[in-house]
Amino acid sequence: MSNPLHAFLIEQFTEAPLNKTLGVTLEYNAQGEAVCRWKRKPEFDHGGQDTHGGTLMTLLDMAGWFTAAAQSGAIVVTSDINVRLLSPAKQQDLVATAKVIRDGSKAVIVEMTVSSPKGLVAMANGSFAKIGEFPKG
């Protein structure tokens, strides 16, 4: 990987306890945007035997956070997310992506989506507050 910050973030993502449970993979596209891929696991279903909305929200947050951090170069924390659940996941694998809308001095504003092979499942807008810088080196 040619981008050291992307490599660092992918390593941190992979080692996170939450991700070890969920099993999401993280990569960056040519624009430096996070792409989070999740193979469906029935243990994350709600009573209707489809992916729980909380899992969708977690995927949106992951894509948003890792895009905001990578593109701003800052350590960020999620400060606000507005989620719209648009359709059932229909027991499909999911992909979450994000795009920076504004990189300000104190916060990064991001749009996120979750899609399945059958189409768009959820969308969100998020604010990620900048709280510091990543260690150099």
PETA-V791651 format. One record per residue. N is the residue number from 1. PHI is phi in whole degrees, -180 to 180 (999 if undefined). PSI is psi as a letter, one per 40 degrees, with the letter a starting at -180 (NA if undefined). NEAR is the number of other ideal C-beta (glycine too) atoms within 12 Angstrom. Layout:
# PETA-V791651
n:N phi:PHI psi:PSI near:NEAR
n:N phi:PHI psi:PSI near:NEAR
This chain:
# PETA-V791651
n:1 phi:999 psi:h near:15
n:2 phi:-86 psi:e near:9
n:3 phi:-99 psi:h near:18
n:4 phi:-62 psi:d near:17
n:5 phi:-67 psi:d near:28
n:6 phi:-60 psi:d near:29
n:7 phi:-60 psi:d near:18
n:8 phi:-62 psi:d near:24
n:9 phi:-65 psi:d near:35
n:10 phi:-63 psi:d near:27
n:11 phi:-63 psi:d near:16
n:12 phi:-62 psi:d near:23
n:13 phi:-61 psi:d near:32
n:14 phi:-63 psi:d near:22
n:15 phi:-86 psi:e near:13
n:16 phi:-66 psi:h near:20
n:17 phi:-55 psi:d near:10
n:18 phi:-60 psi:d near:19
n:19 phi:-69 psi:d near:26
n:20 phi:-62 psi:d near:11
n:21 phi:-76 psi:d near:14
n:22 phi:-75 psi:d near:31
n:23 phi:79 psi:f near:25
n:24 phi:-83 psi:i near:35
n:25 phi:-108 psi:i near:24
n:26 phi:-122 psi:h near:38
n:27 phi:-142 psi:i near:27
n:28 phi:-118 psi:h near:30
n:29 phi:-83 psi:a near:22
n:30 phi:-63 psi:d near:10
n:31 phi:-88 psi:e near:16
n:32 phi:79 psi:f near:27
n:33 phi:-96 psi:i near:30
n:34 phi:-69 psi:i near:40
n:35 phi:-126 psi:h near:33
n:36 phi:-107 psi:h near:41
n:37 phi:-110 psi:h near:28
n:38 phi:-131 psi:h near:32
n:39 phi:-82 psi:h near:19
n:40 phi:-53 psi:h near:28
n:41 phi:-127 psi:h near:19
n:42 phi:-58 psi:d near:15
n:43 phi:-69 psi:e near:13
n:44 phi:-106 psi:f near:27
n:45 phi:-86 psi:i near:20
n:46 phi:-88 psi:a near:18
n:47 phi:-61 psi:e near:6
n:48 phi:-89 psi:e near:13
n:49 phi:60 psi:f near:15
n:50 phi:-140 psi:i near:25
n:51 phi:-57 psi:h near:35
n:52 phi:-65 psi:i near:25
n:53 phi:-58 psi:d near:25
n:54 phi:-64 psi:d near:18
n:55 phi:-67 psi:d near:34
n:56 phi:-60 psi:d near:42
n:57 phi:-65 psi:d near:29
n:58 phi:-64 psi:d near:33
n:59 phi:-63 psi:d near:49
n:60 phi:-61 psi:d near:42
n:61 phi:-63 psi:d near:39
n:62 phi:-60 psi:d near:45
n:63 phi:-62 psi:d near:47
n:64 phi:-65 psi:d near:47
n:65 phi:-62 psi:d near:42
n:66 phi:-72 psi:d near:47
n:67 phi:-75 psi:d near:44
n:68 phi:-59 psi:d near:43
n:69 phi:-65 psi:d near:40
n:70 phi:-66 psi:d near:41
n:71 phi:-81 psi:d near:32
n:72 phi:-90 psi:d near:32
n:73 phi:74 psi:e near:24
n:74 phi:-114 psi:i near:26
n:75 phi:-73 psi:h near:24
n:76 phi:-125 psi:i near:36
n:77 phi:-129 psi:i near:22
n:78 phi:-69 psi:h near:34
n:79 phi:-111 psi:d near:22
n:80 phi:-163 psi:h near:19
n:81 phi:-138 psi:h near:30
n:82 phi:-112 psi:h near:21
n:83 phi:-107 psi:i near:28
n:84 phi:-124 psi:h near:20
n:85 phi:-86 psi:h near:25
n:86 phi:-101 psi:d near:21
n:87 phi:-158 psi:i near:21
n:88 phi:-63 psi:i near:24
n:89 phi:-74 psi:e near:36
n:90 phi:57 psi:f near:21
n:91 phi:56 psi:f near:21
n:92 phi:-108 psi:i near:23
n:93 phi:-65 psi:i near:25
n:94 phi:-128 psi:i near:43
n:95 phi:-131 psi:h near:36
n:96 phi:-109 psi:h near:46
n:97 phi:-133 psi:i near:35
n:98 phi:-149 psi:i near:43
n:99 phi:-141 psi:h near:29
n:100 phi:-72 psi:h near:34
n:101 phi:-95 psi:d near:22
n:102 phi:-153 psi:h near:19
n:103 phi:-112 psi:g near:24
n:104 phi:-92 psi:a near:18
n:105 phi:-73 psi:d near:10
n:106 phi:-118 psi:e near:18
n:107 phi:-151 psi:i near:25
n:108 phi:-116 psi:h near:38
n:109 phi:-103 psi:h near:31
n:110 phi:-134 psi:i near:43
n:111 phi:-105 psi:h near:30
n:112 phi:-126 psi:i near:45
n:113 phi:-137 psi:i near:34
n:114 phi:-124 psi:h near:43
n:115 phi:-129 psi:i near:29
n:116 phi:-119 psi:i near:28
n:117 phi:-59 psi:e near:15
n:118 phi:-93 psi:e near:18
n:119 phi:132 psi:a near:18
n:120 phi:-70 psi:h near:25
n:121 phi:-109 psi:d near:37
n:122 phi:-154 psi:i near:38
n:123 phi:-136 psi:i near:30
n:124 phi:-156 psi:i near:39
n:125 phi:-116 psi:i near:28
n:126 phi:-140 psi:i near:37
n:127 phi:-115 psi:h near:29
n:128 phi:-125 psi:h near:41
n:129 phi:-76 psi:h near:24
n:130 phi:-82 psi:h near:26
n:131 phi:-123 psi:e near:18
n:132 phi:172 psi:a near:14
n:133 phi:-116 psi:i near:14
n:134 phi:-72 psi:i near:21
n:135 phi:-62 psi:i near:11
n:136 phi:-82 psi:i near:8
n:137 phi:114 psi:NA near:7
